[in-house]
Amino acid sequence: MPEQKTPQDLQAIIEDIHRELTPRLGEGKVADYIPQLARVDPKHFGMAIVTTDGQVHRVGDAEVPFSIQSVSKVFTLTLALGKHGENIWHRVGREPSGSAFNSIVQLEHEGGKPRNPFINAGAITISDLILAGHTPRELIGEIVQFVRYLADDDAIVIDHEVARSETATGFRNFALANFMRSFGRLDHPVEHVLGVYFHHCALAMTCSQLAKAGLFLAAAGTNPLTGHSVVSRQRARRINALMLTCGHYDGSGDFAYRVGLPGKSGVGGGILAVAPGKASVAVWSPGLNENGNSLLGSLALEMLAARTGWSVFGS
């Protein structure tokens, strides 16, 4: 079993990873179907690790805000579980999709019930669930406050240019939402649900902020930096399980095979990964692979797991 890494080891490891990947910066394809994301320099790369004992390690563009996109679905799922508990599983499944993140095919076969809360249709359903009793504006504010609470950072904001860009071009998401509404699967008007969805996907965060926001999942549901209890130990474990099996769309199995850690990706090029009991890790590189996951970000996490021995499957 590898020895526990010291802070100096971890900093040296991520600096080595950054140095080794530097010649490859710019690889992959940015998410050009969202106009604001198409403008992002593909050569950005940042990485941050926050350990459960409070050490913070960062390298590259770790303090540059980026659009976290679908990584935000971890936080809205956490909110939904807090509001509705296990009842949410009547509305959304817990199985890997095996299809593209914005696919409509499975919805038709399965009566409008999304496979899991991390594909687009599933996250739209989660937005509908947490909208109960709120106006869209109120809920968007609550989501921002929740993420600020998790990261202990009031500087986190929504990039409204990205939100507008997604609203103007999100025809596939409108189709998914209307399709689910046709099955009676949404309780609120489609434009209200998608208003919430587009705005939480447009949250802008740095790698450091994102790693801090995800730390409760590495520490049995409590943020050890603030002492804030976020969810129960069992719920943290279950969210991690969903991240491991469903967090990378139809690339989830490959990510589990190569990295062995729960993770959630976004088409902005960010990935949040969790080493239970050890650390929360955020990496950002805008170039995506064919499954819509950060190409170099996935590789960086594979290198990190190999060099630390971090894996839920054993060291």
MARLO-241387 format. One record per residue (C-alpha): x, y, z. Coordinates in steps of 0.05 Angstrom, whole numbers. Example, Ala and Ser with C-alpha at 12.3 -4.5 7.8 and 13.67 -1.06 7.14 Angstrom:
<vexlos>
      px      py      pz
     246     -90     156
     273     -21     143
</vexlos>
This chain:
<vexlos>
      px      py      pz
       0       0       0
      29      68     -19
      46     114      40
       1     173      54
      25     230      11
      53     291      47
      33     361      25
     101     369      -8
      89     304     -46
      21     326     -71
      45     394     -95
     104     361    -130
      58     310    -163
      10     361    -192
      68     405    -215
      98     345    -251
      30     329    -283
      24     401    -306
      94     400    -335
      83     334    -371
      17     357    -401
      40     427    -422
      62     404    -492
      -9     378    -503
     -48     440    -481
    -102     456    -532
    -118     384    -549
    -191     364    -554
    -249     406    -579
    -283     462    -540
    -359     459    -534
    -372     504    -594
    -448     491    -595
    -452     541    -537
    -426     606    -567
    -397     633    -502
    -358     569    -490
    -332     569    -561
    -293     632    -544
    -253     600    -487
    -179     591    -500
    -169     515    -505
     -98     521    -477
    -122     535    -406
    -105     482    -354
    -115     486    -279
    -116     437    -222
    -131     442    -148
    -131     392     -91
    -162     405     -23
    -147     351      28
    -192     332      86
    -141     360     134
    -145     428     102
     -84     430      55
     -95     465     -11
     -51     452     -72
     -59     485    -139
     -24     491    -205
     -34     526    -272
     -98     565    -282
    -129     541    -217
    -153     611    -198
    -185     627    -266
    -262     622    -264
    -294     577    -316
    -365     553    -331
    -374     490    -290
    -435     468    -332
    -456     397    -313
    -411     393    -252
    -466     436    -220
    -512     376    -224
    -477     347    -163
    -499     407    -123
    -571     409    -149
    -577     334    -135
    -553     346     -64
    -605     401     -56
    -660     356     -84
    -642     300     -36
    -645     350      21
    -714     375       0
    -747     310     -22
    -704     253       3
    -708     185     -30
    -774     205     -63
    -734     236    -121
    -721     166    -148
    -794     160    -168
    -778     214    -220
    -707     197    -242
    -667     133    -244
    -598     113    -218
    -571      74    -277
    -516      93    -327
    -546     116    -392
    -497      88    -443
    -522     144    -489
    -500     215    -503
    -515     265    -448
    -569     300    -490
    -601     238    -522
    -676     235    -529
    -679     162    -552
    -680     130    -483
    -734     177    -458
    -783     151    -509
    -769      78    -493
    -774      91    -418
    -836     134    -414
    -801     200    -403
    -764     179    -339
    -690     197    -345
    -638     144    -330
    -599     185    -278
    -594     256    -250
    -530     273    -287
    -553     268    -360
    -588     330    -385
    -659     302    -380
    -645     278    -309
    -617     345    -287
    -677     381    -318
    -722     336    -276
    -682     353    -214
    -691     427    -230
    -766     415    -235
    -766     380    -167
    -729     435    -130
    -770     489    -163
    -831     468    -121
    -853     528     -78
    -804     576    -111
    -802     625    -169
    -744     610    -217
    -708     673    -192
    -714     651    -119
    -688     581    -134
    -630     606    -175
    -610     650    -116
    -616     591     -69
    -571     548    -113
    -518     603    -115
    -522     612     -39
    -516     536     -29
    -453     531     -72
    -424     592     -36
    -439     557      30
    -405     493       7
    -342     530     -18
    -344     581      39
    -336     635     -14
    -385     691     -29
    -349     710     -93
    -381     653    -133
    -430     679    -186
    -469     659    -247
    -440     680    -314
    -502     711    -344
    -471     715    -413
    -464     639    -413
    -535     631    -387
    -562     675    -443
    -520     638    -494
    -547     571    -471
    -619     596    -471
    -612     622    -542
    -583     557    -569
    -610     503    -523
    -659     473    -572
    -642     401    -553
    -655     416    -480
    -722     449    -497
    -739     386    -536
    -720     341    -478
    -761     383    -429
    -822     387    -474
    -817     312    -487
    -818     298    -412
    -875     347    -402
    -914     308    -455
    -908     246    -410
    -931     286    -349
    -861     283    -320
    -852     357    -305
    -895     396    -257
    -875     467    -277
    -874     505    -343
    -816     485    -388
    -789     556    -393
    -786     561    -317
    -751     494    -308
    -701     509    -363
    -688     579    -335
    -664     545    -271
    -625     492    -309
    -588     540    -355
    -570     586    -298
    -542     533    -252
    -501     505    -310
    -473     575    -320
    -442     579    -250
    -371     605    -257
    -319     577    -209
    -245     567    -203
    -213     499    -192
    -198     520    -120
    -270     539    -107
    -297     477    -140
    -251     431    -101
    -272     464     -36
    -346     459     -55
    -338     384     -66
    -299     370      -2
    -360     347      37
    -364     287      -8
    -293     267      11
    -306     276      85
    -368     236     100
    -417     293      87
    -384     347     129
    -338     403     104
    -277     396     150
    -253     466     134
    -316     499     160
    -347     446     204
    -412     452     163
    -452     387     162
    -480     382      91
    -508     312      84
    -506     247     123
    -449     198     115
    -495     150      78
    -519     204      30
    -448     227      14
    -431     154      -2
    -491     148     -47
    -477     213     -85
    -406     188     -95
    -433     122    -122
    -475     159    -174
    -416     202    -193
    -374     140    -204
    -426     103    -246
    -459     162    -283
    -415     223    -276
    -382     221    -345
    -442     204    -389
    -425     146    -436
    -352     152    -416
    -366     135    -343
    -342      64    -347
    -277      84    -379
    -265     138    -327
    -278      88    -271
    -230      40    -304
    -174      90    -314
    -182     135    -253
    -222      95    -202
    -252     156    -167
    -322     186    -166
    -324     245    -213
    -370     293    -249
    -351     327    -314
    -379     387    -350
    -374     411    -422
    -338     473    -398
    -278     427    -389
    -283     420    -313
    -282     356    -273
    -295     348    -198
    -265     283    -170
    -270     255    -100
    -220     212     -63
    -262     190      -4
    -228     203      63
    -171     239      28
    -186     298     -17
    -229     334     -67
    -197     350    -135
    -218     398    -189
    -186     402    -257
    -201     446    -317
    -180     439    -389
    -231     463    -441
    -215     414    -497
    -264     356    -495
    -260     284    -519
    -313     249    -561
    -357     237    -500
    -358     311    -479
    -309     302    -422
    -245     342    -413
    -190     306    -451
    -130     330    -412
    -170     336    -348
    -186     262    -350
    -114     246    -365
     -89     289    -308
    -135     253    -259
    -112     186    -286
     -40     207    -273
     -57     234    -204
     -92     169    -184
     -34     128    -208
      18     169    -170
     -21     175    -105
     -53     106    -103
    -121     139     -94
    -177      94    -118
    -242      68     -89
    -221       0    -116
    -158      -6     -73
     -89      24     -76
</vexlos>
